[in-house]
Amino acid sequence: MKKIFLLAAVAASVSAFSAGAQTLKMEPQSVSVTTYEASTIVNLVVVKPDIKLQNPDPSVFTVNTNGTERNVISIYPCDSRGAFNPEGDCLALGLEKAAGRGIGLTKNGSVWKEEYNLSVGLKPGKVLKNGKGKITSIVCSTDKALTDFTSEADYFNKGTFTGKATGKAGDITLTYASYEPWSLKGDGKANPLVIWLHGGGEGGVDVSITLLGNEVVSLIRPQIQGHFTTEGGSKGAYVLSIQCPTMWMGTANGAFTHGDIQSVYNDVLKSCIDYYISINPDVDRNRIYLGGCSNGGYMTMNMLMRHPKFFAAAYPTCEAYKDEFISDNEIKSLAEENIWIVQSYDDTTVDPKIHCIPTFQRMIKAGAKNVWMSMFENVVGIDNPGQKLMGHFSWCYLFNDAVTASQEQSEGDVKPSNNGGGSVAPQGYSNIFEWMNAQVLTAPEMPQPAQGQGGRRR
């Protein structure tokens, strides 16, 4: 009799456990990404569970993003876009940062791929307690996680500008993104403008690629924004990132230039900048700063030569304008500009020995007073300390706010240094952005009326 009673008790216990055990179904809603120095990584996953969860424990969850297992370090109720909402019917799963590169978004043909696998589950042997019940499995997956994602690019306004091509008949449309802090927009004061031109791999018609591909979004983060001051003394600057359909070094006949022939984008780019200034009268015309990496570094040098004394300062990074195509008269003109060059000595994509180094030496010989060059030995990770990156990735130092010194203003050999890029503090400033903020034109070139048409900003 006792044995029968015991078996009945065990059966009742198993039945009760089975009744409490559940399979949780969750529908993926969106993901959020963060761009780091050499990768763009999914760091937040938003899902909609089919039942209300009560104080879920993040440590029992696991998320797989594109084949990489990720730890969940936080959970909070939210709307479908990840915005906190205590009454929201969705959950945001915050992920521990993944090591290495290539974990996040990938691109093909200058568009983000939609194919990106995502799944949410429970760690082996773990259960999720929910009230009196227990969840023993989770069903949640998609292979189209990137059809809807949020990022720091969402803080930018988007627009287009159409203007004439250079060297051939017809028009070209550029896409642009602009960051205009509300705290500056309404203060009635003149604000500095920082312009960025993308590299060869970020062309197209989706400007988020230019913002996320090389961590351009760091220009709107507090650390770099804090280096700039407005006419009224507030902190911050406007940021404008312009995207061409192909590469800035593209020509009218579809070839590729290093400065020997003109870019098809010469005229439309300047017109786009003039247009943006015309619709933002609070931009300080005396404090417009131009920079870009690789392809964009080429165009930065090109614009300086075509429009002398228009930009208060320039910050070309791993610039791809070959020195052999810069004339002595152009060197004399460049020597009168305010320029801070950034590159790594081991760059095998754009060899500094035939690009920026001889150009820098010639500018110094021509009497340049405010031209500087940071030359790093190689590119080592800052977000991931000690990680060796490609030598071409010198923009990582720029966007990590780590360009703090220059080479000596000399025609002699350079002395690459990973300690800020050199041994000299330009004009006494210990940071490229502090130096940039201090540069002001005394007699700026007045922008010409933009020859083109701006598209809808959104």
C-alpha positions, 0 to 999 in steps of 0.5 A, a space after each residue: 500500500 505504501 509503495 502504491 502511494 509513493 508511485 502515485 506521489 511521484 506521478 503527481 509530481 511529474 504531472 505537475 512539473 510537466 504542466 508547468 513546463 512550457 515552450 516559449 515562442 518569441 517573434 524577432 522584431 528588430 536589432 540594434 547595432 554599434 560600430 566599433 573601430 573595425 567592425 559593426 556589431 549587433 548589440 541588442 535584439 528585440 523580440 516579442 514573446 507570446 506570453 508576458 514574462 515576469 522578471 526574466 533572468 538574462 543569464 539563462 538566455 543565449 543569442 546566436 548572431 550570424 553563427 556566433 554565440 552571445 551572452 545576454 547581459 541585460 533584459 528590459 521591456 520595450 517597444 518594437 524598436 527597443 525603446 524602454 517601455 515598462 508596459 511594452 509587449 516586447 523585450 530587449 536583450 542586451 548582448 555582451 560585446 563579441 570579440 574580433 571582426 566580422 560579427 555584425 553587419 556585412 555589405 555587398 555591392 554597397 548595400 546591407 545584406 538582408 541575410 543575417 541569421 539570428 536565434 534566441 534560446 536557453 543555455 544548456 541545462 537552464 530553465 526560465 522561471 516564470 511565475 509558477 511555471 518553467 520554460 524549458 525551450 524557446 523558439 525564436 529565429 530569423 534569417 532576415 534580421 537586418 531587414 530592420 535595424 537601429 543604429 547611431 545613424 538614426 540620429 542623422 537627417 538624410 537628404 540628396 543633392 543633384 548637380 552637374 557632373 565634371 567632364 561629361 554632360 548630365 547630372 549626378 545625385 549625391 546622398 548625404 547625412 547631417 547631424 544637427 544637435 537641437 541644443 545648437 540648432 535653436 541657440 541663434 549662434 554660428 556653429 562649426 561644421 565638420 565634413 567627412 568623405 567616405 572611403 572607396 568601399 562606402 559608396 552607393 545610395 545608402 548613406 548609413 553605410 558611410 556612417 557605420 562602415 568606418 565609425 563616422 558616427 563617433 563624430 557625434 559622440 560626446 567625446 569628440 563633440 566635446 572638443 568643439 565650441 560654437 560662437 556662443 561657447 556651447 559644446 558641439 558641432 554640426 556633422 555632414 557626411 556625403 556619399 557618392 554613388 561609386 568612388 570619389 576617385 571615379 572619372 567621367 570615362 569610368 576610370 580611376 584617378 590618383 590625381 592625374 585626371 579630374 574626378 567626375 564629382 569635383 563640381 557636384 561635391 562643392 555644390 552640395 556643400 554650398 547647398 547644405 550651408 545655404 539651408 543652414 544659415 547658422 553654419 559658421 562660414 569661417 569654421 568649415 572643416 573637411 576630411 575623409 579617408 583613402 578615397 575621401 582623403 584624395 578628394 579632401 586634398 583635391 578640394 583644397 587645391 580647387 577651393 583654396 581658403 574655403 575650408 578652415 582646416 582639413 584632416 585627410 586620412 590615408 589620403 590617396 592623392 599621389 604626390 607626383 600629380 601635385 604641381 609646385 604651384 599647387 604645393 605652394 597653395 596647399 602650404 597656406 592651408 591648415 592641414 593635419 594628415 593622418 596615416 600609418 607607415 605600414 599601409 599597403 593599400 595607400 603607400 604613404 611614401 608616394 602619397 602623403 609623406 613627400 607631399 608633406 615634405 614639399 609643403 614644409 619646404 614651401 614654407 607651410 606653418 600650420 601643416 602637420 602629419 601624424 604617422 603611426 607605426 601600425 594600427 593597433 586596436 583601442 576598442 580591442 587593445 592589442 588587436 593588430 589591424 590592417 595598416 590602411 585602417 588609420 582612421 581608427 586612431 582618428 575616430 578613437 580620438 587618439 591622434 594627439 601628436 605630429 611629426 616634426 615639420 621637417 623635410 627629413 625622414 619621418 619617425 613613425 610613432 604609435 604614441 599619438 603619431 609623433 612627438 610635436 604638439 601642433 600649435 600647442 594643442 594635444 589633440 587633432 580635434 582641439 587643433 581643428 576647433 581653433 582654426 578660423 578663416 580670416 577671409 573665407 571664400 564666399 560660397 557660390 550659389 549651389 548649381 543643383 537641387 536638393 532632395 527631401 530631407 528626412 
